[in-house]
């Protein structure tokens, strides 16, 4: 059989459809079902829970900030400290923390207002200021926009009883808070980011760390040089975990999945946030970033279906028809697996092609550019830990 250039391109499309189909199937299988998450077994070994200091850097009064932070005040853990930090005395998050202190007087809630800046990363500056007030042997970092179950602290700190464990981290399920673009943003997390991490984890990778939760011993944090080692890093959550791995300790992906809010109200805000994430991935793992195109399933599958209908003939046409049909079914299955409620599945089903096409465009744009903007601060995209730092 003689292959012309046109024929080679045709079969390349078939190959892309097959790869996209395989990815969608594996991604759907990698995601735990909503039922299995609800039946999560408490993985505690019966040892007394060690006291924990929870560090929560805040910046502004986000939607549902009080509701999310209050879940940390309702923990079943017997002894923990909550540290909330802001950099300005005029930050509206202060009023939210005051409400928490009034609503939960039995909790050890500390508000830290400290304007000192220690590096390019303002979140890490906040953490440095908070860490000075932490008083317990275990440290948990958690972003401001997540909500957790009552047994969260016990579950995420339990693996730290093993001295070989350096850090524990959690995946998260996105909830849209607002209108159309928050729903599109939630699909980014639930149907692309989370499955990608699950697949990497199943393949043996432990090269991750997520700001939704990072739990470690205070002694380990001191060993790597404290948060000062991260003050000029963009992906501070990743590099915190990487510092522990460089010292021969393991990273545990907890079975706990927390909830996070997607609040971007418009296309522009969402675009900036997601391209920032993708540029961060590029800085950490350039090769993996380059091959992300195989995860953008809908554009390849819809193109395959279109070519199969218009001009696909013979073995090529049949292969394209079968691979596209199977792939579209698998992509719908991934959407179903990621949806926690039936209404959510039907509401957002029509957004799936838009979500995947937007992701493909963002990936292309994120391949270029040397800076990102985070909370108003312009930061360089770098593929290394802060200059001159090995964590010591």
N, C-alpha and C positions, 0 to 999 in steps of 0.2 A: 504494500500500500504506500503510495506516494503522498507525502504531506506538503502541502503548499503553506506559505506563511499564514494565509487566512485560516486554513485548517488547524494549524498549530494554535492560533488564538482561540479558535472554537473549543478545542480540547482543553486549553488552559482555563476557559470559563467553566467547563465541566469539572475540572480538578478543583477549582475554587469553590464551586457549589458543593462538591463532595466534602471538602475540608470544613466548610461552614456548617454543613449538616452534621458532621461528626462532632464538631465543637458544641453545637446546640444540644445534641444528645448527651454528651458528657457533662456539660454545664447543668442541664436539667437534673441529671442523676446525682451530681455533686451537691446540689442544694438540699438541705434537710427540709422535710415537709413541715407545714405549720403544726400538724398534729405531733410530730416527733419533738419539735421545739417545746410544745406545751407539756410534754411528758418528760422533760429533762430531769435526769436523776441527779440528786444532790451528791456531788462527788467528794464528800468530806470523809476523813478517815477516823473521826472520833477524837482527834487531838483537840485540846482547848484552843480556841481561836486567839491568835496574837493581836494585840492592839494595832490599829491602823490609823495613819494620817492620810486623809484624802485631800488632794490639792486640786482646786478648781479655779483656773485663771478665767476672769470675766472681762468683757468689754462691751458695754452697752446693754440695754434692756431688750433682748431678743423676744420675739413672740414665744409665749409659753415658758419663759425662763423660770418663773416661780414654780409652775407645775413640774418642770423637769428637775429642778434642784430639790424640790420637796421629796422626790423619791429617794434621794440620798439621806434625807432626814428620817426616813421610815424603815431603816435597815434593821434586821434582826441580829446583826453582829453585836456582841455584848459590850465592846469598848472601841470607839473610834472618834477621831477628831476631824472636823470639817473646816478646811481653810479656804476661804474665798478671797481672791485677790483682784484689785483694780489698780490702775496707775494714776487715776485722777480723783480728787475729792468731789468732782462734779459728775462722775459717772453715774448714770441712772440705775445701774445694777446695784448700787449701794442700798437703795430703797428696797429692792427685792430681798437682799440679805437681811436687812432689818426686819422685814416681815417674817422671814424664816426664824430669826432669833426669837421673835415674839410668839410665833406659832409652835415652836419646839424648844421651850425653855430647858428641857431636860438634856438637850444635845449640846455637845462641846463645839460650838460654832464660833469661829474666829474670822473677823473681817480685817484684811490687811490692805491698807491704802498706802502705796509706796510708788513714787514717781521715778525712782532711779532706773536708768537704762544701762544695760550691761553689754549690749551688742546689737547687731542688726535685727535679730529676731525678737520682736517685742513680747511675744507670748513667752519665750524662754526667760526674758527679763522678769516677767511676772512670776514665773516659776521659781527663779532664783530668790526673789523677795519672799515668796511663800515658804520655800524650803527652810529658811532661817527660823521659822516659827513651828515647824513640824517637830513633834515630840515622841513619836512612836517608831518602832523598829521596822514596820512595814509601811511602804509608800504606795498609794494608788493615785494615778493621774487620770482625769476624765474631762473630756470637753464639756463645755457649758450646755450644749444642745442635746444631751442624751438623757433618756429616762431608763430606770433600771427596776428590776424586781426586788422584793424585800430581802432575798437571800443572796443578792449580788456580791456583796463584800466578802462573805464567807466563801462563796464559790470561786471567785477570782484569786483570792489569796491562798486557798488551800494548796495548790501546787508548789508554793514557795517553801513548804516544809521540806522539800527535796533540795539539798544544797547544790545539786547540779543544775537546777532551774535558775536561769538568770532573770527572766522576765516573762510575764503572762500578759497576753493581749486578747482582745475580743473583736469579732466582727459586729456589724450593726445592720439593722433593717431600717430603711428610710420611710418616714411618714410625711406626706405632703401637707404643709400648713399654708393654705392659701389657694391660689387658682391654678390655671392651666400649666404655667411653667414650673411650678413646684411639683406637679405630677410628672412632668417630663424629667425633672431632676431626680425624683425618687427612683425612676426606672434606671437611671445611670448607676445608682448604687445597688439596687436589688437585682437587676438583670444583667449587669455587666461586671461591676467591680466585685461584688460578693462571690459570684460563681467563679471568676478568674482566680480569686484567692483560694477558694475551696479546691479547685483543680490543682493549683500549685502545691497546696498543702498535701493533697492526696498523693502527689508525685514525689513527696519527700522534702520539698522546700520549706525552710523555716526563716527565710530572709524577709521578714516583715515586722511591723510594729505599728499599731494604729492608735491615733489620739483618742478614740472613743474610750479606750481603757489601756493603761500600762501599769502593771503591778510589779513591784520589785522590793527587795530588802534595802533598807537605808544603808547598810554596810556595802552593798553592791554599788549603789549610787555614789557613795563616797569613793569607792575604789576606782571608778571610771572618771573621777574628777568632778563629780557633781554636775549640775546643770550648766555650769560655766563652760564645759566641754562642748556645749551645743549652741552657745549664744550667737554664733554667726551661721548656723545651719538653716537651710530652708526646710528640709524634711526632718525636723527635730525628733518626731516620734520614731521614724525609721532608724535614725542614727543612735538614739538612745538604746534601742534594742540591739543594734549592730555592735555597739561598744561592748555589751555583755557577751555577745557571740564571739567577739575577738578574744575574749578571755576564756574561751572554752566552755561557756555555759550555754544551756539550751533555751530555746524560745518555745513557749507553750501557747497554742491557740486554744483558748478556753471554749468549752461547749456553750458558754453563755453568749447569747446574742442580744445586744442592747438595742433600744430604739433611738433613732436620731431624727431630728426635724430638718426638712428641706424648706427653706423660707424665701428663696430668691423670687422676687415678685415679677421679674420681667426677663426677656430673652438676654439682654445685655449683661445683667448681673450673673445669670446662670452660665453664660458663655465664659465670662472671666473666671469664675470659680472652677469650672470643669477643665478649661485649658490650663489653669494653674496646676491642677492635679496631674494632668497628663505631662506637663513639662517637668513636674517633680519626678514622675515615673521615668521619664527620659534621663534625668540626671542620675538616678539611682541605678537603672538597668537599661542602658542604651540598646542592647541587642533584643531584649524582651520587648521594648517599646517598638522597635522596627517591625516585629512580627505581630503586632497587635491587630493588623488588618484582617487576620483570619477570624477574629472574634466579632467583626462587624457583619453579622449574618444576613440581615435583611437586604442590603443593597446587592450582594452577590446572588442571593436566591431569587429576588425579584427580576434582576437582569437575566438570570438563567431562564426563568419562566417566560419572560418576554421573548427571548430569542427562540425558545422551544415552540412558542405559538406562531411566531413569524419567521419562518425559514428553516426551522430545525428539521432535518430529514435523516433517514437512515439510522445507523448506530449512534451517531452524534446526537440526533434529535431525541432518540429514545433515552439515551443516557442523561441528557439534559432535563428531560421531562421527569424522569424518575428521581434524579438527585434533587431537583428543585422542589418537587412535591414532598419528598421525605424531609427536606430541610425546612420547608415552611411549617410542616406539621411539628417538627422538633422545636422550632422557634416558638410556636404557640404553646407547646408543652413546657418550655422554659418559662414563658410568661405565666402559665398556670401554676407552676411550681413555686414561683416567686410571689404570687399573689396570696395573701393571707385570708382573703374573703372572696366569695363568689362575685359580689358586687364590684369589688376592686378589679377583678379579672375582666369583666365585661366593660367597665367604665374606661379602662386604659388600653384595651386591646388594639384599638385603632391608632394609638400613639406609638406602637412598637416600630413600624417602619420609619417614622419620623425620628424616633430616638436613636435607632441604629445609624441612619443617614447623618444625623447631627454629630454623632460620635465619630464617624469617619471623617467628617469635615474638621472637627476639633483636633483629631489625631494629626491630620496633615498640617494644620496651622501650628500645633504644638511642637512639630519637628523643627521649627525655626524660633528664633528669639532667645535672648540671654537673660531676661528678667521676668519676674512676676510681681503682681501687686497683691498684697495680703493685708487686709484691714488698713488700707491707706498707705502702707509702707512698701516701697519698691525694693525688692530683694533680688540678688543675682542667682541664677540657676547654676549650681555647682555640683559636681559629681564627687565630692569628697567631704570629709569631716572638716571642721573649722581648721584653718591653716595653723600648722605647727602643733596640733593637738592629737595625741593618741589616747586621750582620756585620762592621762595621769598628770 
